């Protein structure tokens, strides 16, 4: 149960999902506030490889992997990098402020 779960963040099983949702929502608000024309997407293959958030702005594509734990290992799907010639950045508690700036 998500809505009624009022446990402290450190005790929640879904803290990574909450973190991802929070950061993407804040990114979308920042883009709207700054009248950014960048388009946001989610990317996933049939075999469930994914990039948490993808943004295209003036032909430049950037991918973002969002992790609660800064020490989490991130595996970027090679097909994403090869297909879109895109840089993928990991966003975590240590560098999220840069993600929220435009």
C-alpha positions in Angstrom: 0.0 0.0 0.0 1.5 3.3 -1.1 -0.9 6.0 -0.1 -1.3 4.9 3.5 2.4 4.1 4.0 3.6 6.8 6.4 6.8 5.1 7.4 10.0 7.0 7.6 11.8 7.1 4.2 14.6 4.9 5.3 12.1 2.2 6.1 10.2 2.3 2.9 10.7 -0.3 0.2 9.7 2.1 -2.6 12.0 5.0 -1.8 13.8 4.6 -5.1 10.5 4.9 -7.0 9.4 7.9 -4.9 12.8 9.6 -5.6 12.5 9.0 -9.3 8.9 10.3 -9.4 9.9 13.4 -7.3 12.8 14.3 -9.5 11.1 13.9 -12.8 8.1 15.9 -11.5 10.4 18.7 -10.3 12.2 18.6 -13.7 8.9 19.0 -15.5 7.9 21.9 -13.3 11.3 23.6 -13.9 11.0 23.2 -17.6 7.5 24.7 -17.6 8.6 27.6 -15.4 11.5 28.3 -17.7 9.4 27.9 -20.9 11.8 25.1 -22.0 11.0 23.5 -25.4 12.8 20.3 -24.4 10.6 17.2 -24.7 10.6 14.5 -22.1 10.2 10.8 -22.7 10.4 7.4 -21.0 12.4 4.7 -22.8 12.0 1.0 -22.5 12.6 -2.0 -24.8 10.4 -5.0 -25.2 13.0 -6.9 -23.1 12.5 -4.3 -20.3 15.8 -2.5 -20.6 15.1 1.1 -19.7 16.3 4.7 -19.2 14.4 6.4 -16.4 14.0 9.8 -18.2 15.0 11.0 -21.7 15.0 14.5 -22.9 15.4 15.9 -26.4 16.2 19.5 -27.0 17.2 21.0 -30.3 18.2 17.5 -31.7 20.3 16.6 -28.7 19.2 13.6 -26.7 20.2 13.0 -23.1 19.3 10.1 -20.9 19.0 10.1 -17.1 19.2 7.2 -14.7 17.8 8.2 -11.3 19.1 6.3 -8.3 18.4 6.9 -4.6 21.7 5.4 -3.5 24.7 7.2 -4.9 26.6 3.9 -4.7 24.1 2.0 -6.9 25.6 0.4 -10.0 24.0 1.7 -13.2 24.0 -0.4 -16.3 23.2 1.7 -19.4 21.6 -0.3 -22.2 24.1 -0.4 -25.1 21.3 -0.3 -27.6 20.2 3.1 -26.2 23.7 4.7 -26.5 24.2 3.1 -29.9 20.8 4.0 -31.4 20.6 7.6 -30.2 24.3 8.5 -29.8 23.2 9.9 -26.4 24.9 10.7 -23.2 23.4 9.1 -20.1 23.9 10.7 -16.7 23.2 9.2 -13.4 21.3 11.4 -11.0 21.4 10.7 -7.3 21.3 12.5 -3.9 24.7 14.0 -4.5 24.0 15.7 -7.8 20.3 16.1 -8.2 20.4 19.9 -7.9 22.1 20.1 -11.3 19.3 18.0 -12.8 16.7 20.4 -11.6 18.4 23.4 -13.1 17.9 24.3 -16.7 
